[in-house]
Amino acid sequence: MVAADAPPKPPPPSTADPDDDDDYQEYIPVNKRRSMEAQKILQRKGRPASAGDADADAANQPPAPAEAKPSPLVKASQLKRDLPEVSPTEQLVQQEEEMVEHLSDRKTLMSVRELAKGIIYTDPIPTGWKPPLAIRRQCRRRS
């Protein structure tokens, strides 16, 4: 019987009624506190509080930009509209020219390491491979 041996717990303090606490202050949102502080400062300077409301509202609003800058998306769409129209044949010609440029730049049979180091092979590698006998005879017949 543990419950009989233990002393009873005191009831928790009542926090439901804020009027019971003498030092309780109601929460005021930050915006209201700032506007109240601004009104106090303006009253100290000698301005009426009604003028402070207008100033506080103007202070809370961000200043309007003098000139709105267009977004990159808008700039890109304007540039696309300003480009001269290209006919389908001209477009094909441009694509072919780009393909030729890229093909001539790339060396297909060289590895990345050889391209990076600038290795160029001038002599063929000697091998013991020979074409099959039937093909070797065929070449002699034709030539």
Secondary structure, DSSP 8 states (H G I E B T S, - for coil): -HHHHS---------S-TTS-TT------HHHHHHHHHHHHHHHHT--HHHHHHHHHHHHS----SS----HHHHHHHHHHHS----HHHHHHHHHHHHHHHHHH--TTS-HHHHHHT----S---------HHHHHHHHHH-
